[in-house]
């Protein structure tokens, strides 16, 4: 089963753009891709959601799938409860991902918020979904202060559940990184307990889709079997620390 779960250490840190970059790299390699969004919050009915944005950026051959949508921009379980709607469970997400994996070469499951955000009233999380699937988790992190701590906590949570961590990607790398950003990318692999697999530039989601696709492999690729020199990247941005 070729499934990867994309999570993060918080919200608004670039998970959707990283997911789109992964999908673009896979499509360039000729693989069919489905993007599964278990729960979309804070988006009106009929409006494009995160999975749709991934498909737009990554291009033809990427199929967006959304299981649940709730109107308020809250954690999925909270948003579902306040809307009087049924929440989505880890078992339901894992079942949907498994069915997609029978049809597509790669299934990317993009979570809402962080790894341990509640999806249902029983406390089910994206980590539980990954455990049910036996799928690795790619963790998206911000560039600045607080990154090392949250990356370490996320890595510990995955290891405690026996879930593999594919690696760490910086979701919004600044054009002019400061001291904290430069130090963080050098220290991330040790703190996270996983390799640094790439960095997507801030504002990448605003590029024309064709430019985005052409550049994606240069931002990250190892999670899908490509080559991205994380050590060289860390050395280059850390050389002036």
SVG drawing of the C-alpha trace seen along z (x, -y; Angstrom):
<svg xmlns="http://www.w3.org/2000/svg" viewBox="-27 -38 57 40">
<polyline fill="none" stroke="black" stroke-width="0.4" points="0.0,0.0 1.6,-3.3 0.2,-5.8 1.9,-8.7 0.4,-10.8 1.3,-14.5 0.9,-16.2 2.4,-19.2 3.3,-20.8 0.5,-23.2 -1.8,-25.0 -1.0,-27.5 2.5,-26.2 2.4,-25.0 1.1,-21.5 -1.1,-21.9 1.7,-23.4 4.1,-20.6 1.5,-18.0 1.1,-19.7 4.9,-19.6 4.9,-15.9 2.0,-15.2 3.8,-17.2 7.0,-15.2 5.1,-11.9 3.2,-13.0 6.4,-14.0 7.6,-10.5 4.5,-9.2 2.6,-8.0 -1.1,-8.5 -1.9,-10.4 -5.0,-10.7 -5.0,-13.4 -7.3,-12.6 -8.4,-15.3 -10.2,-13.6 -11.7,-16.8 -11.8,-20.3 -12.7,-23.1 -13.5,-26.7 -14.4,-26.5 -17.9,-27.2 -19.8,-24.4 -18.9,-24.5 -15.7,-26.5 -12.4,-24.8 -10.7,-23.0 -7.2,-22.0 -7.4,-18.8 -8.6,-20.9 -5.7,-23.3 -3.3,-20.4 -4.8,-19.1 -4.7,-22.6 -1.0,-23.1 0.1,-19.6 -1.9,-19.3 -3.7,-16.6 -3.6,-13.1 -4.1,-14.2 -7.5,-13.3 -8.8,-15.3 -11.0,-13.5 -12.6,-15.1 -14.5,-13.0 -16.0,-15.7 -16.4,-19.5 -17.3,-21.7 -18.0,-25.5 -16.1,-26.8 -12.2,-27.0 -11.8,-24.8 -10.4,-21.4 -12.4,-18.7 -14.1,-17.2 -15.0,-20.6 -16.2,-21.9 -18.3,-18.8 -19.9,-19.0 -20.7,-22.7 -22.3,-22.1 -24.3,-19.1 -22.7,-16.9 -21.1,-13.5 -17.3,-13.5 -14.9,-11.4 -13.1,-8.6 -9.6,-7.2 -11.0,-3.9 -13.1,-5.7 -10.1,-7.6 -8.0,-4.5 -10.7,-2.6 -11.0,-5.4 -7.2,-5.6 -7.0,-1.8 -9.6,-1.8 -7.8,-4.7 -4.5,-2.8 -6.1,0.0 -6.6,-2.5 -3.7,-4.9 0.1,-4.6 0.3,-7.0 -2.2,-8.3 -1.4,-11.4 -3.5,-11.9 -3.3,-15.5 -4.3,-16.1 -5.9,-19.1 -3.7,-21.0 -1.2,-18.9 -0.7,-15.2 -2.8,-14.9 -5.8,-17.1 -9.0,-15.3 -11.0,-14.0 -13.9,-12.4 -15.5,-12.3 -13.4,-9.3 -10.2,-11.2 -9.2,-9.7 -6.3,-11.5 -4.3,-11.5 -1.6,-9.5 -4.2,-6.8 -5.0,-6.8 -1.4,-6.4 -1.0,-3.5 -4.1,-1.7 -2.6,-2.1 0.9,-1.3 1.8,-4.4 4.8,-6.8 4.2,-10.3 5.9,-13.3 6.0,-16.2 5.8,-19.8 7.3,-22.4 7.6,-26.2 11.0,-27.8 11.3,-30.0 11.4,-29.8 9.6,-26.9 10.3,-24.5 12.7,-22.3 10.5,-21.7 7.4,-20.9 9.3,-18.7 10.7,-16.8 7.3,-16.3 5.8,-15.2 8.6,-12.7 8.1,-11.3 4.4,-10.9 5.0,-9.0 7.6,-6.7 5.4,-6.0 2.7,-4.7 5.2,-2.7 4.5,-4.9 7.4,-5.6 8.4,-9.2 9.3,-9.7 11.1,-12.9 10.7,-16.6 10.0,-19.4 10.1,-23.1 6.8,-24.4 7.6,-28.0 11.3,-28.8 12.0,-32.6 13.9,-34.2 16.1,-35.9 16.5,-33.5 17.5,-34.8 19.6,-33.3 16.8,-31.1 15.9,-29.7 19.5,-28.9 20.2,-27.2 16.9,-25.3 17.5,-23.6 21.0,-22.5 19.5,-21.1 16.1,-19.7 17.3,-16.1 18.5,-15.6 15.5,-17.2 12.9,-15.5 14.7,-12.2 14.2,-12.1 16.0,-13.5 15.3,-17.0 13.9,-16.2 13.3,-19.6 12.1,-23.2 9.4,-24.8 9.9,-28.6 7.5,-31.0 4.8,-32.1 5.3,-29.0 1.6,-28.4 1.1,-31.7 3.2,-30.6 1.6,-29.8 0.8,-26.1 3.2,-25.2 6.1,-27.0 5.2,-25.3 5.4,-21.9 8.7,-22.6 10.2,-23.7 8.8,-21.1 11.5,-18.5 14.1,-21.1 12.3,-21.7 11.9,-18.1 11.9,-14.6 13.5,-12.0 10.2,-10.9 9.2,-9.7 12.5,-8.2 14.3,-11.2 17.4,-13.0 17.6,-16.2 20.8,-17.0 19.6,-18.0 23.1,-18.1 24.2,-20.5 21.2,-22.7 21.8,-22.8 25.4,-23.7 24.6,-26.4 22.1,-28.3 24.1,-27.6 27.4,-28.7 27.0,-32.2 25.6,-31.2"/>
</svg>
